[in-house]
Amino acid sequence: MNTLTKLALGMLGQLHGRPATGEPLDEWQLPAAHTRGGLPLMEALRRRESRREFAPAPLAPQELSDLLWAVAGINRAGHGGRTAPSALNAQEVDLYVALPQGLYRYDAPRHVLLLMKAEDVRRVTGYQDFVDTAPLDLIFVADHGRMKMVPADARASFASVAAGAMAQNAYLWCASTGLATVVRAWFDRTALSRAMDLTPDQQILLTQTVGRARGPEA
């Protein structure tokens, strides 16, 4: 679906997801993440870039596992520390994954994906046409209900900092593994919130597409 069509449908309140393909799993147990190796940090930073052309081939289960751990996984099991910072350890940003099989939420302590909706909402995650067919779109959602210790007028900025750190983790992982990604803030927030069945306390901050770069061979 092209950008103009999405804009028009959004104005009419008719921008929706599509039926899921395949058999959605209520709980998707991911393989243990590979937490060692990869490129040296400075090399990953040198290769970090945004790409906007994606092959539709899905990520392998191990790649998906490693990506989600890099973005928001537990890296200090003793006290639940994560790979991205969170003010007052509120852990207010939930990581959702829009896949052809459905919409999932990443449960970091258990390292599993939990089915939130058996619907393919990828095309609602951005006005760009490539989001419709890229293998997955990450959605960063702040739950303000977890930020009781933060003044109300500062919650959005605190959560945005956390989401930005998580998105950069995805960039560095993609640079290290040769995959492509781009973070995005241009999407219909009303349509996506509706498609995800979010509550008033939940705020979508960013979306991010991940996949293999489309090249001459794709």
N, C-alpha and C positions, 0 to 999 in steps of 0.2 A: 504494500500500500504506500503510495507516494505522500510526500509532505503535505501538499495542498488538500488531498483527500482527508488526511488525518486532522488538519486544522478545521476543515468544514464539519466533519463528524463531531469533533470536540465541541464546536459552537452549538451543535444541535443536541449535545448530550448523548451521542450515539457511537462514541468511540469505545469499542468493547474488545475483549479477548476472543480467542477462537477455541473450539473444542480441543481438548488435549489429544495428543497422538500416543499410541502405545498404551500400556497398562500402568497407570500411576501407582506408585508404592506409597502406602500410608507412612511408612518409616523406611528410609533408605540408609542402611548401614554402610558407611564409607570405609574403604580400606585404611589401615593406619597410614598417617601422612609420613612422607619422607622429610625429615626435619634437618638433614645434614646435606652438605654438598652444595652444588650450584655455583654460579659465578662469584668471584670476589665482588664485594660491595661496589668498589669504584668502577669496575667494569660494567656492572649492572646499571649503575647510574649513567655511565657513558652511553649505554644502549637504550635507555628509557625514552620512549616516544609514544605518541598517539597514532593509531592506525584506524582507518574508517572503511576498510574493505575486508570482509570476512568470508571465509569458506564455510559452508553450512555443516561440515562434518563435526560430530559431537566430540567433546573431550573424552578421553579414556577415564574410567573410574579413578585410577590413580592420579591422573592430572587434576581432576575435579577435587579430590581429597586434598592434594597438596595446595591447590589454589585457595580453598576455603580456610585451611589451617593458616596459610600465610597471611590472609586478610584479617582473620579474627579468631584464630585458634588459641588454645591454652598452651603457653610456653613455660609456665611455672606452676606445676600441678599442686604444689604445697598450699598455695593460697589463691589459685585460680587466675594468676596473672596471664595477660593476653599479649598478642603480638602488636596490638595497637593501644595507645593510651586512652584513658577515660577519667575525666575529672571526678574526684571523690570516689573513684571506682564504681560509678553508677552503672556502667555497662548499659547505657541507655540506647545504644544504636544496635538494632537487630539487622542481620544480614539475610535478605531474601534472595532466592535464586529462581529466575523465570526460565523454565525449560519447556521444550515441546511437550513433555509428559505432565506438566503442571507447575504450579507455584509452590515453592518449598521455603521453609525457614531453617537456617543453619543453627543447630543446637551445639554450641561449642564444647560444653563440658562432656557431652556424650559423643561428640564428633559424628553426628547423624544429621540427615535432612528429614524434616517433618513436613508432610503434605499439608498445605494450607488450603489449596483449592485445585480441583482437577480441571484446570483450564489453562490454556496457553495464552499468557498475557504479554508475551514479548513485544508485540507491535504497539502496545499501549505504553511501553517504557520510554518512548522517545518519538519525536516527530520525524527523525531521520528514517529513511527506508531500510537501511541495513539492519536495524534492530529486529525486524520481522523474521529474518532467516538466519541470523548469527546463532551459534549453538547455545549461548546463554547470556542473560543480562542479570547483573547484580543490582539489587535495589537496597539502598541504605535508609532505614526507617528509624527515626528517633521516637522513643516512648517517653513522653514528658512525665508520665506517672511515676517514673523511677528517679526523677530529679528533684525530690522534695527538699533536698538540702541546698539546691541552687536557686537563687532569686528568679522569679518567673521571667523577668525581662532579659535574663542572660542565658536561658536554657537553649534557645535556638543556636546561639553562637557557640556555646560549649559543645553541643551535639555536632555542629558543623565541623568543628576542629577534629573531633573524633572520627567522623566520617571521612574527612580529608586524609587523615593518617591511614585509615583502612584502604582507601582508594590508592594511595601511594604504595602500600604494601602489594596490592594487586599489580601495579605498574612494574615494580621491581621483580616480582615473581615472573611476570610475563617476559621481561627483558632477560632474565636468567635462563628461561626455558625456550625462548624463541617464539613465544606466542604473541598475539596482538591484542591490544586493548585501547579503549578510549573512555574517559569519564565524561558524563553528560549532565547538564542541568536544564536542558531545553526539552520539556515534556509537559503534558497536560496533567497537572497534579490532581485536579478534581477527578478526571477520568481514571487515572491510575489508582488513586485512593479507593474509588468505587470498585474498580476491578479486583482489588486486593481485599476488599471488605474490611478496611481499616477503621479504627475507632477515632473519635475526635481528639484523643490524647496522642495519637500517632501522626508523625509528620515525615513525609518523604523528603529527604535531603538531596540525594544524588542517585543517579543510575550509572552503570558502567558495563560496557559490552566486552566480552572476552571470547577469543577463538583463534583459529589459525588464519594468518593473513592470506587473502586471496591473491594468488599470483598467476603468471602465465600458465603454470602447470595445473591450476585448480579448475 
